[in-house]
Structures are given as structure tokens and as C-alpha cells.
Amino acid sequence: MKCHGESWENPSTSEAANIRSFQEFWPYYVRQHSHPRTRVLHALGSVFAVVLFGAAFATSLWLLIAVPIVGYAFAWYAHFFVEHNKPATFGHPFYSLFADYRMLFLMMAGRMDDEVAKHAVAL
């Protein structure tokens, strides 16, 4: 399937299938988030999910249903319309969730661009 001239398929699908630890997953995850807009949209979704999680305990636990919807809506939009790849969530949901927050904290510390450069694939 094509969108805007680029493939929806991850360029390293076989790489993702062979991941056995978070240490192996992280470089793959970083490469799947190479565009700054993708990272910003992920950060927004992650922050809104945390805020909504807290609001659920302050108001109504029914809001907990919306936490993953809000969190993933921003991320999946970024993958499908900015990065043009499939979210890592589909193959590695727990590693992906942990990596989302690691990326958020690295962004807040101003260190995520260094991670992207470190794990970039040489063309």
C-alpha cells in the first residue's frame, strides 16, 4: 500500500521480527521515529495520556478507557501521515510503550536528537 509516494511498510520488518530485548528494540524504535514531527506528536499523546490518567482518578474511572485511545491516536497519526510506517506497537506493544516514555524524557532533556543521529542507518 502506498501513501504520498512512500511505502507504509517498515523498511526493516525482518529487523523487528528478530528483536529479543529492549536493548535491541530501542535502536529500531528510534529509526522508526526519525522525523521531528513524529516525535512531537508522540510526546503530545504521551503527556495527554498521563494527564487523562490522573484526571480519571480525580473525576471518573470511566476516563481510563480513553487513556490508550488518546495516547495512541497522536502516535498512530504520526506514523501513518508523517513517518509513513507502521507503529512499533503492533509487533512489540510493551517495548513500544516503554520506549514512548523514554523518548519523551529524552526529548525533555534535549537529548533525543542525539539518539536519532546515533541510531540512524547510513545510506
N, C-alpha and C positions, 0 to 999 in steps of 0.2 A: 504494500500500500504506500502511495506517495502523497506527500503534502508539501506544497510550496517548493517542489523540486528536490526535496531531500527525503531520505527513507525514514520510515517510522521505526525500522528495526534497529536495535542496538548494534553498533559496529563490532562489538566484542561479545556476542552471545555465548560463544564457547568459553570465553574467559569467565563469564558469570556462572556458568554451569559447574565449573571446577573449583569454585570458592568453598573453602572449608573452615575459615576462621574470619573474625572481624578484621584482623591484620591484613588478610588477603582481600577482603571486601573493600576496605577504605580506599585504596588507590582506584579501584574500579568505580566506586561511588563518586569520587572526586572528578574523574574523567566524564562521568555522565552529567555533571553539573558545571560544565566549563564556561557557560555564558553567565555573566554577572546578573542579568535579569532573572535567570532561573534561580540563582542563589537568593536574591532578594525576595522573590515570590515564595520560596520555601521558608525563608525566615519569617515573613508575614504570617504564613499559615501556622508555623510552629508557635509563634507568640500568641496569635489569636486562639489557638487550641489551648494553651496554658491558661489564658485569661478566662476562656469559657469553662474550663475545668474548675477553676476557682469559683466562678460565678454559679456553677451548678450546686456547689456545696453551700453557697450563701443564699440561693434562692430556691431552686428546684432540681432534684436529682435527674429529672427528665432531660435536662440540658446535656447530660453526659452522652446522650445519643448523638448530639450534634458535634461533639469534640472531634472525632475522627473525620467526620464529613467536612467540617471547616478546615481542619489541618491538611487533609489530603486534597481538597479542592484547589487550593493555591498551587500545591506541588504538581498535581497532575496537569493543571492548565499549563504550567511552565514546561513540563516535559512534552506535551503534545503540540503546543503552539510556539514555544520559544526554542527549546533544545531539539525538538523533533526526534525524540527517542521514547522508549517505554520506561516508565518508572521502575526503579530497582525494587520497589515494594513487591512487585509480582513474584520475583524469584527469591527474595531474601527479606521478608517483612520485618523481622526483629532487628537484623543488622541495619536495615534501612531506617527504622525509627531511631535507633541509637545514633546513626550517622547524621540524621537530620539535626539532632540537637548538638552533636559535636560540631557540625558545620556552623550552626547558629552561634555557638560560643566562640569559635574561631573567627567568625565574622565580627562579633562584638569586640574581640581583642585585636582586630585588624590584621589577622594572620592567615585568613583563608586564601587570599590571592597567592601567597607563598606556597600553600598546599597545592593549588591548581598548577602553578608553574613546576613544582616538584614532581607531580604525577602526570604531567602532560605526555602524550605519546608523540615521539619525534616523527615527523612526516618525511 
